[in-house]
Amino acid sequence: MKVTLLYSKYLSDPTGASAVMRFLHESKSLFEDKGVDIDYYTRENIFPNKIKGSKAAEIHGIKKYLYNLIDSHCRTNSLAALLHLYIRSGRAAKTLVSRYRQLNRKADVVFMHELNTCYYYLKTRKKEDTAKVVLVVHTNGELYKMDFIQYPCLRKGFLSKYYTSKGEFVLKHIDKIGFVAESSSLHFIEIHPRFDKNNVFFNYNGVPEYKVNDTTKNPEVLSICCVGTICERKGQRFIIEALKELPENLLGKIHINIIGNGTIKDELYNTCKDNNILDFISFLGSRTDVAEILAENDIFILPSLDEGLPISILEAMRQGLPIISTRVGGIPEMIIEGETGFLIEPSKEGVKDFLMNLDKYDWKKMGDNSKRLFDERFSLHSMVNGYSEVFHNLLKK
């Protein structure tokens, strides 16, 4: 069986979605063991040479300025939102599909994890292209939930109709739609009753084992880590707002480490500076040594407004950290309440309540339980086996 995975972003991008694609890319031999010959066509194939050195920093700076300028208006301005989305994902997806079509490759299954890429693939499909199409959506079951959080103006007027029609076109022409959590698949079935539920599946994300050297932790201070793009959806703002209201005696017992970059990073840093709490929080930027940093921490927190099945949580579980997160997407399937962590409200109050009760729990024991749950449910082999089964069953029809 020949399967092609199309992905319009770089595998090396510091995002959870790119991490999943990277793990799938590294699993070619595991797929072969299951009778699946999978190849990959990603942004690396169409733009293989990233600009390096000082010139890269200069171009990045210009791009960042323009991107942030558009970003500052895209929550309320429809045209800014469309431009932002096209720059962020639409343009690359369209180019990737166009270049892939020129190769005239033959596949039994085309496998995608981005709705834009799937849309352009289906729009350009010819009659002789008989490949089955499998789309996996990394949301709570609503196709555009994450975009709607970042761009509220998309929910209204002609943009809402445009995205609805785009989604309906994709659903009409795909063979299978998958989600990365059971709750997400059930929510999709609930809001799309006309879509054949037999063509809906879920398969948990998996990450490979990664052993880091033992680290020495400060028993007097609890280190709490958050990993993710710094944006409204990920909830880092709630952490900062909660810290501002903590009593000084409690602040001295914790330290927050925030890994990632994003358009509100500078704003949050300045908020910490203005409120004299920089001694209790570190902004570490994008890192390649995330696993090592996680191993140096005691607790992981991600107070997101929406998620699919976050890779950052899986990476924290892999390092034996208890998880504090929210009841969105597949996150409740990643936490056994009171045993491997806790679910909180995605708000300042939710984070503050957790921080005010730190002394009540055995975090080391919860971390050990979290690692066991990771081993049982979220291995790389389990993810590969799940997708391989979907492909084989699809071709049996």
C-alpha positions in Angstrom: 0.0 0.0 0.0 1.3 3.4 -1.0 0.5 6.4 1.3 1.6 10.0 0.8 1.5 12.5 3.7 1.2 16.1 2.6 2.1 18.8 5.0 2.6 22.5 4.1 4.8 23.5 7.0 8.4 22.7 7.9 8.9 19.6 10.0 11.4 21.5 12.1 8.9 24.2 13.1 8.5 24.5 16.9 4.8 23.6 17.0 2.9 20.6 18.2 1.5 19.9 14.7 5.0 19.9 13.2 6.2 17.7 16.0 3.6 15.1 15.1 4.5 15.2 11.5 8.2 14.9 12.4 7.4 11.8 14.5 5.4 10.3 11.6 8.3 11.1 9.3 10.7 9.3 11.6 8.4 6.2 11.7 8.7 5.1 8.1 10.2 1.7 9.2 7.4 1.2 11.7 4.8 1.8 9.0 6.7 -0.6 6.7 6.3 -3.3 9.4 2.5 -2.8 9.0 2.6 -3.1 5.3 2.4 0.7 4.6 4.9 2.3 2.2 4.6 5.9 3.3 6.3 8.9 1.8 6.2 12.5 2.7 5.9 15.8 0.8 6.4 18.8 3.0 7.6 22.4 2.8 11.2 21.1 3.0 10.5 19.6 -0.5 9.5 23.0 -2.0 11.7 25.4 -0.1 14.6 23.2 1.0 17.1 26.0 1.8 16.2 28.3 4.6 18.3 31.5 4.7 20.9 31.3 7.4 23.1 33.6 9.3 22.7 37.4 10.0 20.7 38.0 6.8 18.1 35.5 8.0 17.7 37.5 11.2 17.3 40.7 9.3 14.7 39.3 7.0 13.0 37.6 10.0 12.9 41.0 11.7 11.1 42.7 8.8 8.7 39.8 8.4 8.0 39.9 12.1 7.2 43.6 12.1 4.8 43.3 9.2 3.3 40.1 10.5 2.7 41.7 13.9 1.2 44.8 12.3 -1.3 42.6 10.6 -1.8 40.5 13.7 -2.6 43.6 15.8 -5.7 44.2 13.6 -6.8 40.7 12.6 -9.0 40.0 15.6 -11.5 42.7 14.6 -10.7 43.5 10.9 -11.9 40.9 8.4 -9.4 41.8 5.7 -6.5 41.7 8.1 -7.7 38.3 9.3 -7.8 36.8 5.8 -4.4 38.2 5.0 -3.0 36.9 8.2 -4.4 33.4 7.6 -3.2 33.4 4.0 0.3 34.3 5.0 0.3 31.9 7.9 -1.0 28.8 6.1 -3.1 29.3 2.9 -0.3 30.4 0.6 2.0 27.5 1.6 -0.8 24.9 1.3 -1.7 26.1 -2.2 1.9 26.0 -3.3 2.6 22.6 -1.8 -0.4 21.0 -3.6 0.5 22.7 -6.9 4.1 21.3 -6.8 2.9 17.9 -5.7 0.5 17.7 -8.6 3.4 18.4 -11.0 5.1 15.3 -9.8 2.3 13.0 -11.0 2.8 10.6 -8.2 0.5 7.8 -7.6 -0.8 6.9 -4.1 -3.5 4.6 -2.7 -4.1 7.0 0.2 -3.3 10.7 0.6 -3.0 11.6 4.2 -3.2 15.2 5.5 -3.4 17.0 8.9 -4.3 20.5 7.6 -7.7 21.5 6.4 -6.2 24.1 3.9 -4.0 21.5 2.3 -6.8 19.1 2.0 -9.1 21.8 0.5 -6.6 22.7 -2.2 -5.8 19.0 -2.9 -9.5 18.3 -3.4 -10.2 21.4 -5.5 -7.4 20.4 -7.9 -8.2 16.7 -8.1 -8.8 15.2 -11.5 -11.0 12.1 -12.4 -8.0 9.8 -12.8 -6.9 10.6 -9.3 -8.5 7.7 -7.3 -6.5 8.0 -4.1 -8.5 7.7 -0.9 -8.3 10.9 1.2 -7.8 10.9 4.9 -7.9 14.1 6.9 -6.9 14.4 10.6 -8.0 17.6 12.4 -6.3 18.6 15.6 -9.2 20.4 17.2 -12.0 19.7 19.6 -14.2 18.5 16.8 -15.1 21.9 15.3 -13.1 22.3 12.1 -12.2 26.0 12.6 -12.4 26.3 16.4 -8.7 27.4 16.8 -9.0 30.0 14.0 -12.2 31.4 15.5 -10.5 31.9 18.8 -7.6 33.8 17.2 -9.8 35.7 14.7 -13.2 36.3 16.3 -14.3 38.3 13.2 -14.3 35.1 11.2 -17.5 34.1 13.1 -19.5 36.8 11.4 -20.8 37.9 8.0 -19.5 36.7 4.7 -16.4 35.1 6.3 -18.5 32.8 8.4 -20.3 31.7 5.3 -17.0 31.3 3.4 -15.5 29.0 6.0 -18.7 27.0 6.4 -18.8 26.3 2.6 -15.1 25.5 2.5 -15.6 23.0 5.4 -18.6 21.5 3.8 -16.7 21.0 0.5 -14.0 19.1 2.2 -16.4 16.9 4.2 -18.3 16.1 1.0 -15.1 14.8 -0.8 -13.0 13.1 1.8 -13.1 9.4 2.6 -12.2 9.5 6.3 -11.9 12.2 8.9 -9.9 11.6 12.1 -9.3 13.4 15.3 -6.6 13.1 18.0 -9.0 12.4 20.8 -12.2 10.4 21.3 -14.1 13.4 22.7 -13.3 15.4 19.6 -14.6 12.7 17.3 -17.8 12.4 19.3 -18.3 16.2 19.2 -17.8 16.2 15.5 -20.4 13.5 15.0 -22.8 15.5 17.2 -22.5 18.7 15.2 -22.3 17.0 11.8 -25.1 14.4 12.0 -25.3 14.0 8.2 -21.7 12.9 8.0 -21.4 9.1 8.1 -20.1 8.3 11.5 -18.5 5.1 10.2 -16.0 7.4 8.4 -15.0 9.1 11.6 -12.1 7.9 13.8 -9.8 9.0 16.5 -6.1 8.1 17.1 -4.1 9.5 19.9 -0.9 11.4 19.1 2.2 9.5 20.2 5.8 10.6 20.9 9.0 8.6 20.9 10.8 7.8 24.1 13.5 10.2 25.1 15.8 9.7 28.0 17.5 12.7 29.6 20.1 12.7 32.3 19.0 12.9 35.9 18.8 16.5 37.2 19.1 18.0 40.7 16.1 20.1 41.7 15.7 22.8 44.3 13.5 21.3 47.0 12.7 24.8 48.3 11.2 26.0 45.0 8.6 24.3 42.8 9.5 24.9 39.1 6.4 25.0 36.9 6.8 24.9 33.1 4.6 26.0 30.2 5.4 25.1 26.6 3.7 26.5 23.6 3.3 29.4 21.2 2.7 32.5 23.3 -0.8 33.5 22.3 -4.3 34.1 23.7 -5.4 30.5 22.9 -2.6 28.9 25.0 -3.5 30.9 28.1 -0.1 32.2 29.2 -1.8 35.5 30.0 -3.8 33.7 32.8 -0.5 32.6 34.4 0.8 36.1 34.5 -2.4 37.6 35.8 -2.5 35.0 38.5 1.1 35.7 39.6 0.3 39.3 40.0 -2.2 38.5 42.7 -0.2 35.9 44.7 1.0 36.8 48.2 4.8 37.4 48.4 5.4 34.4 50.7 3.9 32.1 48.0 5.7 33.8 45.1 9.0 32.9 46.8 8.1 29.2 46.7 7.6 28.9 42.9 9.2 29.7 39.6 7.5 29.7 36.2 9.4 28.8 33.0 7.7 29.8 29.8 9.0 28.2 26.6 8.0 29.5 23.2 7.6 32.7 21.2 4.5 34.5 19.9 3.0 37.8 19.2 2.0 38.6 22.8 5.3 37.6 24.3 6.7 41.1 24.6 3.4 42.4 26.1 3.4 39.7 28.8 7.1 40.3 29.5 6.4 44.0 30.0 3.5 43.2 32.3 5.7 41.1 34.5 8.3 43.9 34.5 5.8 46.5 35.4 4.5 44.4 38.3 7.9 43.4 39.7 7.4 39.7 39.2 10.3 39.0 36.8 12.2 37.3 39.6 9.5 34.5 39.6 9.2 33.9 35.9 11.5 33.2 33.0 10.7 33.7 29.3 13.0 31.1 27.6 12.0 31.6 24.0 11.9 28.8 21.4 14.2 26.0 22.5 15.6 22.8 21.0 16.3 21.3 24.4 12.7 21.2 25.6 12.9 17.7 27.0 15.9 18.6 29.1 14.2 21.8 30.5 11.0 19.8 31.3 13.1 17.3 33.3 14.4 20.2 35.4 10.9 21.2 36.3 8.4 19.8 38.8 5.0 20.5 37.3 3.7 21.3 33.8 0.8 23.8 33.1 -1.1 24.6 30.0 -4.2 26.7 30.6 -5.5 26.6 27.0 -8.8 27.8 25.7 -8.8 25.1 23.0 -6.6 22.2 21.9 -6.6 18.9 20.1 -4.2 16.6 21.9 -1.2 18.8 22.8 2.3 17.4 22.1 3.7 19.6 24.8 1.6 17.7 27.4 2.8 14.4 26.0 6.4 15.5 26.2 5.8 16.6 29.8 4.2 13.3 30.7 7.2 11.5 29.1 9.5 13.3 31.5 7.3 12.3 34.5 5.6 15.7 35.2 2.2 16.0 36.7 -0.1 17.9 34.3 -2.3 21.0 35.1 -4.5 21.8 32.1 -8.1 22.5 31.0 -11.2 20.7 30.0 -10.8 21.3 26.2 -10.3 19.0 23.3 -8.7 15.7 24.2 -6.9 17.0 27.4 -9.3 15.3 29.8 -8.2 12.0 28.2 -4.6 12.8 29.1 -5.2 13.4 32.8 -6.5 11.2 35.5 -8.0 13.8 37.9 -6.2 13.8 41.2 -3.8 11.0 40.2 -1.7 12.4 37.3 -2.7 16.1 37.6 -5.7 18.4 37.7 -8.1 20.0 35.3 -8.7 23.8 35.9 -10.7 26.5 34.4 -8.9 28.4 31.5 -8.8 31.7 33.5 -6.8 33.7 35.9 -8.9 32.3 38.7 -8.3 28.7 37.6 -4.5 29.2 37.6 -4.5 31.2 40.9 -6.6 28.5 42.7 -4.1 25.8 41.6 -1.1 27.9 42.8 -2.7 28.7 46.1 -3.1 25.0 46.8 0.4 23.7 45.8 1.3 22.5 49.3 -1.7 20.0 49.4 -0.4 17.4 47.0 2.4 14.9 46.4 3.6 16.2 43.0 6.3 13.6 42.7 3.8 10.7 43.0 1.5 12.4 40.5 4.5 12.7 38.1 5.2 9.0 38.4 1.6 8.2 37.6 1.7 10.6 34.7 4.7 8.7 33.2 2.9 5.4 33.5 -0.2 6.8 31.7 2.0 8.0 28.9 3.6 4.6 28.5 0.2 2.9 28.4 -1.6 5.2 26.0 0.6 7.6 24.0 3.5 5.6 22.5 4.7 6.1 19.0 4.0 2.5 18.1 0.3 3.0 19.2 -0.1 6.0 16.9 1.5 4.2 13.9 -0.6 1.1 14.5 -3.8 3.2 14.6 -3.2 5.0 11.4 -2.0 1.8 9.6 -5.3 0.1 10.6 -7.3 3.0 9.2 -5.4 2.9 5.8 -5.8 -0.9 5.5 -9.5 -0.9 6.4 -10.2 2.0 4.0 -8.7 0.0 1.0 -10.7 -3.1 1.9 -14.0 -1.3 1.1 
